[in-house]
Structures are given as structure tokens and as C-alpha cells.
């Protein structure tokens, strides 16, 4: 059964492990659970990787684990992809600041963020935490889905569950995402999934570049959340989502829905 539907089982395992950690944190934040623990946070983040490892071992044995983790070391790509990974989300966030300023009269006070040297440790923390998501979403689910579907279709299939996976955080009043309406989160992450697939397919399946992009995105969000009030941050998220949707549409139009890539060689695909 698992071999016939590996992606489905991956998602079932990922949600089971992650939500076993996220749900107690959400309930604690709502005053309905007696305690919280760093272990809950760890379970939430590690769920996609644990699920991918379980399914890969069932499909290929222990040899499949090396294949799963190998793309984390693939970094021999053009400098333009590193620039896109580090600067892509700050540029999109900046695009979202334009209507926030023009329509709502809100501009960031970057002095609230503190010394900019603080960006480096925040980025490194995000890098070490986000990689466990990417091993699952883009390291396992995306290549399996792309072996059966067009890249655009595969990225959308990855995007919707990826957004739903975050839902316990939306209902945790202690988490910054609790200010975001669920439907904007679904739109945002589904469109973002297209951009992630574009990164993945144009860097010869590099999880390193995808994870750098993820970490840079969260770092930019952290800096912005310190520079504007919470209600303005939630409003900016809507404008940012619209910018991300436009970027995703441009990517599809320019690179094509079939592969989201101009690479001569097809992206590396994990075969069942």
C-alpha cells in the first residue's frame, strides 16, 4: 500500500508527527494545555523529514536515505541563483511595503530591529530549522510528484498541504502567524510553492538553494515584524501575498508550466 501511494503516506506521517508537536503548543497558547516544551517545537519542525525517511526506508531501505539527503550538498550553480535565494524575498517584501505606505501610511522603523549584525544569527537559526521542512516538501514530495505531473501541477499539490500543515500555528495566539487569515496563508504558500519549484528545477534539484531561500524569507519576515506594528505586519502579509502571486505567474509565463525551468537536463527525480 505504501509503495503504491508514497506521497500520500508521506503527508500522513508528516502531519501526524508535526501536529503531535504543534497541537499541544497551540492548546497551551489558548490556555487549554498545562505546559509547553521545546520538544513540541522540535517535533513540529522535524515532521516532514521524519516522514520522508520512513517512506524512503520502506521504498528503498537504508540506501535511500543517502539519496534523500544528497541534494543538500549540491551548490554548484550560477551566482544568480544565490543572489535570488538571498534577495528574492526581501525584494518581494519591499514590493509589499509600497502599498502599505501609499494606502495605509505605514513605513517601517528599522531602528526597532536593532543592529543589522543581528541578521546573521537569525538567518543561521532559520537555516538550521527550515532545512527539515525542505527535505520533506521539496526533497521528497516534489520530485515524486514531478515524475507524474507537470512541474506547475506538482508545485500546487505540494503547496496546499504545506499551507494546511501550518494551520495549528494560525490558531496559537502566541505565534506571529496567528494574525494571518487562513485563506491568505493558503494563497501565499501555494504561490510560494511555485517559486520554490522554480528554484529547485533550475538549480539541478539543489535543496541547499531552496533552504537558503526559505531561511532568507523567514529572516526578512522577522526583521519586518520588528520594524512595524503587529496589525501592520498582518496587513503587509496580504500585500506580500499579492506580490508573490504576481511573481509566480511571471515564473510560469516565462519558464513554462511543464518544467518551470530552462535547464536542458531534467531535474533529478527520486524513482520508486
Buried (B, 14 or more C-beta within 10 A) or exposed (E): EBEEEBBEBBBBBBBEBBBEBBBBBBBBBEEEBEEBEEEBBEBBBBBBBBBBBBBBBEBBEEEBBEBBBEBBEBBEBEEEBBEBBBBBBBEBBBBBBEBBEEEEEBEBEEEEBEEEEBBEEBBEBBBEBBBBBBBBBBBBBBBBBBBEBBBBBBBBBBBEBBBBBBBBBBBBEEBBBBBBEBEBBBBBBBBBBBBBBBBBBBBBBBBBBBBBBBBBBBBBBBBBBBBBEEEBBBBBBBBBBBBBBEBBEEBBEEBBBEBBBEBEEEBBBBEE
